[in-house]
Amino acid sequence: MAGEKIDTEKLEKIIQDVIFTYKEQFGKLPQHVTIHRDGRWREDSVMVAQIFKD
């Protein structure tokens, strides 16, 4: 659907899973994570920034 938005809780879980899986596989946190979206970013930028700040 054009203009879809990923639910905040689902997006947080996806990001946390990516970070956890990377750390499990490589023994360290990733230096960066790229989130690819088709179209506009409509998700919770504050929540995403807080995850990476922590």
PDB file of N, CA, C and O in Angstrom:
ATOM      1  N   MET A   1       0.852  -1.185   0.000  1.00  0.00           N
ATOM      2  CA  MET A   1       0.000   0.000   0.000  1.00  0.00           C
ATOM      3  C   MET A   1       0.892   1.239   0.000  1.00  0.00           C
ATOM      4  O   MET A   1       1.813   1.347   0.810  1.00  0.00           O
ATOM      5  N   ALA A   2       0.624   2.144  -0.880  1.00  0.00           N
ATOM      6  CA  ALA A   2       1.404   3.378  -0.968  1.00  0.00           C
ATOM      7  C   ALA A   2       1.240   4.181   0.317  1.00  0.00           C
ATOM      8  O   ALA A   2       0.131   4.317   0.835  1.00  0.00           O
ATOM      9  N   GLY A   3       2.334   4.703   0.820  1.00  0.00           N
ATOM     10  CA  GLY A   3       2.274   5.515   2.021  1.00  0.00           C
ATOM     11  C   GLY A   3       2.120   4.717   3.297  1.00  0.00           C
ATOM     12  O   GLY A   3       1.744   5.273   4.330  1.00  0.00           O
ATOM     13  N   GLU A   4       2.402   3.417   3.250  1.00  0.00           N
ATOM     14  CA  GLU A   4       2.244   2.611   4.453  1.00  0.00           C
ATOM     15  C   GLU A   4       3.234   3.030   5.527  1.00  0.00           C
ATOM     16  O   GLU A   4       4.295   3.577   5.227  1.00  0.00           O
ATOM     17  N   LYS A   5       2.884   2.774   6.767  1.00  0.00           N
ATOM     18  CA  LYS A   5       3.739   3.080   7.901  1.00  0.00           C
ATOM     19  C   LYS A   5       3.919   1.805   8.706  1.00  0.00           C
ATOM     20  O   LYS A   5       2.949   1.100   8.985  1.00  0.00           O
ATOM     21  N   ILE A   6       5.149   1.510   9.077  1.00  0.00           N
ATOM     22  CA  ILE A   6       5.416   0.347   9.909  1.00  0.00           C
ATOM     23  C   ILE A   6       5.048   0.707  11.342  1.00  0.00           C
ATOM     24  O   ILE A   6       5.447   1.751  11.858  1.00  0.00           O
ATOM     25  N   ASP A   7       4.287  -0.167  11.971  1.00  0.00           N
ATOM     26  CA  ASP A   7       3.885   0.014  13.349  1.00  0.00           C
ATOM     27  C   ASP A   7       5.125   0.215  14.226  1.00  0.00           C
ATOM     28  O   ASP A   7       6.115  -0.498  14.061  1.00  0.00           O
ATOM     29  N   THR A   8       5.084   1.166  15.144  1.00  0.00           N
ATOM     30  CA  THR A   8       6.239   1.517  15.969  1.00  0.00           C
ATOM     31  C   THR A   8       6.777   0.319  16.737  1.00  0.00           C
ATOM     32  O   THR A   8       7.990   0.113  16.781  1.00  0.00           O
ATOM     33  N   GLU A   9       5.904  -0.471  17.338  1.00  0.00           N
ATOM     34  CA  GLU A   9       6.349  -1.629  18.100  1.00  0.00           C
ATOM     35  C   GLU A   9       7.017  -2.660  17.197  1.00  0.00           C
ATOM     36  O   GLU A   9       8.018  -3.266  17.580  1.00  0.00           O
ATOM     37  N   LYS A  10       6.472  -2.861  16.009  1.00  0.00           N
ATOM     38  CA  LYS A  10       7.066  -3.810  15.069  1.00  0.00           C
ATOM     39  C   LYS A  10       8.432  -3.318  14.588  1.00  0.00           C
ATOM     40  O   LYS A  10       9.376  -4.102  14.489  1.00  0.00           O
ATOM     41  N   LEU A  11       8.535  -2.032  14.293  1.00  0.00           N
ATOM     42  CA  LEU A  11       9.802  -1.468  13.849  1.00  0.00           C
ATOM     43  C   LEU A  11      10.855  -1.599  14.945  1.00  0.00           C
ATOM     44  O   LEU A  11      12.001  -1.950  14.664  1.00  0.00           O
ATOM     45  N   GLU A  12      10.482  -1.325  16.170  1.00  0.00           N
ATOM     46  CA  GLU A  12      11.419  -1.458  17.280  1.00  0.00           C
ATOM     47  C   GLU A  12      11.901  -2.898  17.414  1.00  0.00           C
ATOM     48  O   GLU A  12      13.092  -3.135  17.615  1.00  0.00           O
ATOM     49  N   LYS A  13      10.994  -3.854  17.305  1.00  0.00           N
ATOM     50  CA  LYS A  13      11.373  -5.270  17.390  1.00  0.00           C
ATOM     51  C   LYS A  13      12.304  -5.658  16.248  1.00  0.00           C
ATOM     52  O   LYS A  13      13.282  -6.372  16.466  1.00  0.00           O
ATOM     53  N   ILE A  14      12.015  -5.200  15.041  1.00  0.00           N
ATOM     54  CA  ILE A  14      12.871  -5.507  13.892  1.00  0.00           C
ATOM     55  C   ILE A  14      14.285  -4.992  14.136  1.00  0.00           C
ATOM     56  O   ILE A  14      15.257  -5.718  13.926  1.00  0.00           O
ATOM     57  N   ILE A  15      14.403  -3.742  14.580  1.00  0.00           N
ATOM     58  CA  ILE A  15      15.718  -3.142  14.811  1.00  0.00           C
ATOM     59  C   ILE A  15      16.450  -3.877  15.930  1.00  0.00           C
ATOM     60  O   ILE A  15      17.635  -4.187  15.799  1.00  0.00           O
ATOM     61  N   GLN A  16      15.750  -4.155  17.027  1.00  0.00           N
ATOM     62  CA  GLN A  16      16.375  -4.872  18.141  1.00  0.00           C
ATOM     63  C   GLN A  16      16.837  -6.262  17.702  1.00  0.00           C
ATOM     64  O   GLN A  16      17.915  -6.709  18.096  1.00  0.00           O
ATOM     65  N   ASP A  17      16.026  -6.948  16.887  1.00  0.00           N
ATOM     66  CA  ASP A  17      16.399  -8.275  16.386  1.00  0.00           C
ATOM     67  C   ASP A  17      17.640  -8.208  15.502  1.00  0.00           C
ATOM     68  O   ASP A  17      18.518  -9.066  15.591  1.00  0.00           O
ATOM     69  N   VAL A  18      17.712  -7.189  14.649  1.00  0.00           N
ATOM     70  CA  VAL A  18      18.874  -7.025  13.779  1.00  0.00           C
ATOM     71  C   VAL A  18      20.140  -6.806  14.618  1.00  0.00           C
ATOM     72  O   VAL A  18      21.175  -7.422  14.362  1.00  0.00           O
ATOM     73  N   ILE A  19      20.050  -5.942  15.599  1.00  0.00           N
ATOM     74  CA  ILE A  19      21.204  -5.653  16.456  1.00  0.00           C
ATOM     75  C   ILE A  19      21.614  -6.906  17.233  1.00  0.00           C
ATOM     76  O   ILE A  19      22.800  -7.227  17.301  1.00  0.00           O
ATOM     77  N   PHE A  20      20.655  -7.609  17.812  1.00  0.00           N
ATOM     78  CA  PHE A  20      20.941  -8.821  18.574  1.00  0.00           C
ATOM     79  C   PHE A  20      21.591  -9.889  17.696  1.00  0.00           C
ATOM     80  O   PHE A  20      22.593 -10.492  18.080  1.00  0.00           O
ATOM     81  N   THR A  21      21.016 -10.118  16.521  1.00  0.00           N
ATOM     82  CA  THR A  21      21.535 -11.137  15.609  1.00  0.00           C
ATOM     83  C   THR A  21      22.952 -10.803  15.162  1.00  0.00           C
ATOM     84  O   THR A  21      23.810 -11.684  15.105  1.00  0.00           O
ATOM     85  N   TYR A  22      23.200  -9.542  14.845  1.00  0.00           N
ATOM     86  CA  TYR A  22      24.540  -9.118  14.439  1.00  0.00           C
ATOM     87  C   TYR A  22      25.538  -9.382  15.573  1.00  0.00           C
ATOM     88  O   TYR A  22      26.613  -9.939  15.352  1.00  0.00           O
ATOM     89  N   LYS A  23      25.163  -8.973  16.787  1.00  0.00           N
ATOM     90  CA  LYS A  23      26.065  -9.149  17.927  1.00  0.00           C
ATOM     91  C   LYS A  23      26.328 -10.625  18.188  1.00  0.00           C
ATOM     92  O   LYS A  23      27.457 -11.008  18.493  1.00  0.00           O
ATOM     93  N   GLU A  24      25.301 -11.456  18.071  1.00  0.00           N
ATOM     94  CA  GLU A  24      25.478 -12.895  18.259  1.00  0.00           C
ATOM     95  C   GLU A  24      26.433 -13.480  17.217  1.00  0.00           C
ATOM     96  O   GLU A  24      27.254 -14.340  17.537  1.00  0.00           O
ATOM     97  N   GLN A  25      26.327 -13.021  15.999  1.00  0.00           N
ATOM     98  CA  GLN A  25      27.134 -13.573  14.908  1.00  0.00           C
ATOM     99  C   GLN A  25      28.568 -13.046  14.906  1.00  0.00           C
ATOM    100  O   GLN A  25      29.508 -13.803  14.662  1.00  0.00           O
ATOM    101  N   PHE A  26      28.735 -11.756  15.175  1.00  0.00           N
ATOM    102  CA  PHE A  26      30.053 -11.140  15.031  1.00  0.00           C
ATOM    103  C   PHE A  26      30.724 -10.759  16.361  1.00  0.00           C
ATOM    104  O   PHE A  26      31.888 -10.360  16.371  1.00  0.00           O
ATOM    105  N   GLY A  27      30.000 -10.877  17.472  1.00  0.00           N
ATOM    106  CA  GLY A  27      30.583 -10.592  18.777  1.00  0.00           C
ATOM    107  C   GLY A  27      30.747  -9.126  19.107  1.00  0.00           C
ATOM    108  O   GLY A  27      31.433  -8.780  20.069  1.00  0.00           O
ATOM    109  N   LYS A  28      30.137  -8.270  18.337  1.00  0.00           N
ATOM    110  CA  LYS A  28      30.201  -6.827  18.592  1.00  0.00           C
ATOM    111  C   LYS A  28      28.957  -6.172  17.993  1.00  0.00           C
ATOM    112  O   LYS A  28      28.236  -6.774  17.198  1.00  0.00           O
ATOM    113  N   LEU A  29      28.728  -4.928  18.396  1.00  0.00           N
ATOM    114  CA  LEU A  29      27.599  -4.184  17.836  1.00  0.00           C
ATOM    115  C   LEU A  29      27.953  -3.667  16.447  1.00  0.00           C
ATOM    116  O   LEU A  29      29.122  -3.400  16.165  1.00  0.00           O
ATOM    117  N   PRO A  30      26.958  -3.525  15.578  1.00  0.00           N
ATOM    118  CA  PRO A  30      27.251  -2.966  14.256  1.00  0.00           C
ATOM    119  C   PRO A  30      27.636  -1.498  14.383  1.00  0.00           C
ATOM    120  O   PRO A  30      27.169  -0.798  15.281  1.00  0.00           O
ATOM    121  N   GLN A  31      28.492  -1.043  13.476  1.00  0.00           N
ATOM    122  CA  GLN A  31      28.885   0.368  13.481  1.00  0.00           C
ATOM    123  C   GLN A  31      27.790   1.242  12.881  1.00  0.00           C
ATOM    124  O   GLN A  31      27.684   2.421  13.219  1.00  0.00           O
ATOM    125  N   HIS A  32      26.985   0.682  12.006  1.00  0.00           N
ATOM    126  CA  HIS A  32      25.856   1.422  11.448  1.00  0.00           C
ATOM    127  C   HIS A  32      24.802   0.426  10.963  1.00  0.00           C
ATOM    128  O   HIS A  32      25.095  -0.742  10.708  1.00  0.00           O
ATOM    129  N   VAL A  33      23.601   0.906  10.846  1.00  0.00           N
ATOM    130  CA  VAL A  33      22.479   0.127  10.312  1.00  0.00           C
ATOM    131  C   VAL A  33      21.780   1.013   9.292  1.00  0.00           C
ATOM    132  O   VAL A  33      21.476   2.172   9.574  1.00  0.00           O
ATOM    133  N   THR A  34      21.529   0.473   8.118  1.00  0.00           N
ATOM    134  CA  THR A  34      20.819   1.212   7.084  1.00  0.00           C
ATOM    135  C   THR A  34      19.406   0.673   6.961  1.00  0.00           C
ATOM    136  O   THR A  34      19.209  -0.534   6.819  1.00  0.00           O
ATOM    137  N   ILE A  35      18.439   1.546   7.014  1.00  0.00           N
ATOM    138  CA  ILE A  35      17.031   1.163   6.871  1.00  0.00           C
ATOM    139  C   ILE A  35      16.576   1.645   5.501  1.00  0.00           C
ATOM    140  O   ILE A  35      16.528   2.847   5.239  1.00  0.00           O
ATOM    141  N   HIS A  36      16.247   0.710   4.640  1.00  0.00           N
ATOM    142  CA  HIS A  36      15.797   1.051   3.293  1.00  0.00           C
ATOM    143  C   HIS A  36      14.276   1.123   3.267  1.00  0.00           C
ATOM    144  O   HIS A  36      13.588   0.198   3.697  1.00  0.00           O
ATOM    145  N   ARG A  37      13.772   2.222   2.763  1.00  0.00           N
ATOM    146  CA  ARG A  37      12.325   2.408   2.618  1.00  0.00           C
ATOM    147  C   ARG A  37      12.054   2.849   1.188  1.00  0.00           C
ATOM    148  O   ARG A  37      12.817   3.622   0.608  1.00  0.00           O
ATOM    149  N   ASP A  38      10.975   2.355   0.637  1.00  0.00           N
ATOM    150  CA  ASP A  38      10.506   2.842  -0.656  1.00  0.00           C
ATOM    151  C   ASP A  38       9.585   4.017  -0.379  1.00  0.00           C
ATOM    152  O   ASP A  38       8.514   3.851   0.205  1.00  0.00           O
ATOM    153  N   GLY A  39       9.992   5.173  -0.787  1.00  0.00           N
ATOM    154  CA  GLY A  39       9.148   6.343  -0.558  1.00  0.00           C
ATOM    155  C   GLY A  39       9.571   7.119   0.664  1.00  0.00           C
ATOM    156  O   GLY A  39      10.759   7.207   0.974  1.00  0.00           O
ATOM    157  N   ARG A  40       8.606   7.679   1.355  1.00  0.00           N
ATOM    158  CA  ARG A  40       8.868   8.567   2.482  1.00  0.00           C
ATOM    159  C   ARG A  40       9.008   7.810   3.789  1.00  0.00           C
ATOM    160  O   ARG A  40       8.432   6.738   3.974  1.00  0.00           O
ATOM    161  N   TRP A  41       9.785   8.391   4.687  1.00  0.00           N
ATOM    162  CA  TRP A  41       9.941   7.870   6.042  1.00  0.00           C
ATOM    163  C   TRP A  41       8.795   8.426   6.878  1.00  0.00           C
ATOM    164  O   TRP A  41       8.697   9.637   7.076  1.00  0.00           O
ATOM    165  N   ARG A  42       7.936   7.548   7.365  1.00  0.00           N
ATOM    166  CA  ARG A  42       6.788   7.960   8.181  1.00  0.00           C
ATOM    167  C   ARG A  42       6.849   7.357   9.582  1.00  0.00           C
ATOM    168  O   ARG A  42       5.904   7.470  10.363  1.00  0.00           O
ATOM    169  N   GLU A  43       7.963   6.722   9.884  1.00  0.00           N
ATOM    170  CA  GLU A  43       8.080   6.028  11.147  1.00  0.00           C
ATOM    171  C   GLU A  43       8.576   6.954  12.259  1.00  0.00           C
ATOM    172  O   GLU A  43       8.886   8.122  12.025  1.00  0.00           O
ATOM    173  N   ASP A  44       8.641   6.410  13.458  1.00  0.00           N
ATOM    174  CA  ASP A  44       8.994   7.165  14.657  1.00  0.00           C
ATOM    175  C   ASP A  44      10.511   7.371  14.733  1.00  0.00           C
ATOM    176  O   ASP A  44      11.233   6.513  15.240  1.00  0.00           O
ATOM    177  N   SER A  45      10.980   8.489  14.237  1.00  0.00           N
ATOM    178  CA  SER A  45      12.415   8.783  14.213  1.00  0.00           C
ATOM    179  C   SER A  45      13.005   8.925  15.610  1.00  0.00           C
ATOM    180  O   SER A  45      14.160   8.563  15.831  1.00  0.00           O
ATOM    181  N   VAL A  46      12.236   9.442  16.545  1.00  0.00           N
ATOM    182  CA  VAL A  46      12.714   9.617  17.915  1.00  0.00           C
ATOM    183  C   VAL A  46      12.996   8.254  18.542  1.00  0.00           C
ATOM    184  O   VAL A  46      14.022   8.069  19.196  1.00  0.00           O
ATOM    185  N   MET A  47      12.088   7.305  18.342  1.00  0.00           N
ATOM    186  CA  MET A  47      12.276   5.958  18.877  1.00  0.00           C
ATOM    187  C   MET A  47      13.508   5.314  18.276  1.00  0.00           C
ATOM    188  O   MET A  47      14.298   4.712  19.002  1.00  0.00           O
ATOM    189  N   VAL A  48      13.695   5.424  16.968  1.00  0.00           N
ATOM    190  CA  VAL A  48      14.848   4.840  16.295  1.00  0.00           C
ATOM    191  C   VAL A  48      16.131   5.486  16.829  1.00  0.00           C
ATOM    192  O   VAL A  48      17.098   4.779  17.117  1.00  0.00           O
ATOM    193  N   ALA A  49      16.154   6.786  16.963  1.00  0.00           N
ATOM    194  CA  ALA A  49      17.335   7.479  17.486  1.00  0.00           C
ATOM    195  C   ALA A  49      17.649   7.016  18.908  1.00  0.00           C
ATOM    196  O   ALA A  49      18.818   6.851  19.255  1.00  0.00           O
ATOM    197  N   GLN A  50      16.641   6.808  19.720  1.00  0.00           N
ATOM    198  CA  GLN A  50      16.846   6.365  21.110  1.00  0.00           C
ATOM    199  C   GLN A  50      17.455   4.971  21.157  1.00  0.00           C
ATOM    200  O   GLN A  50      18.328   4.712  21.985  1.00  0.00           O
ATOM    201  N   ILE A  51      17.017   4.073  20.291  1.00  0.00           N
ATOM    202  CA  ILE A  51      17.589   2.720  20.251  1.00  0.00           C
ATOM    203  C   ILE A  51      19.082   2.802  19.993  1.00  0.00           C
ATOM    204  O   ILE A  51      19.867   2.153  20.684  1.00  0.00           O
ATOM    205  N   PHE A  52      19.480   3.590  19.011  1.00  0.00           N
ATOM    206  CA  PHE A  52      20.895   3.669  18.640  1.00  0.00           C
ATOM    207  C   PHE A  52      21.701   4.484  19.655  1.00  0.00           C
ATOM    208  O   PHE A  52      22.907   4.280  19.794  1.00  0.00           O
ATOM    209  N   LYS A  53      21.055   5.387  20.348  1.00  0.00           N
ATOM    210  CA  LYS A  53      21.737   6.145  21.406  1.00  0.00           C
ATOM    211  C   LYS A  53      22.080   5.219  22.563  1.00  0.00           C
ATOM    212  O   LYS A  53      23.175   5.280  23.121  1.00  0.00           O
ATOM    213  N   ASP A  54      21.135   4.366  22.913  1.00  0.00           N
ATOM    214  CA  ASP A  54      21.335   3.424  24.020  1.00  0.00           C
ATOM    215  C   ASP A  54      22.396   2.413  23.660  1.00  0.00           C
ATOM    216  O   ASP A  54      22.709   1.533  24.462  1.00  0.00           O
TER     217      ASP A  54
END
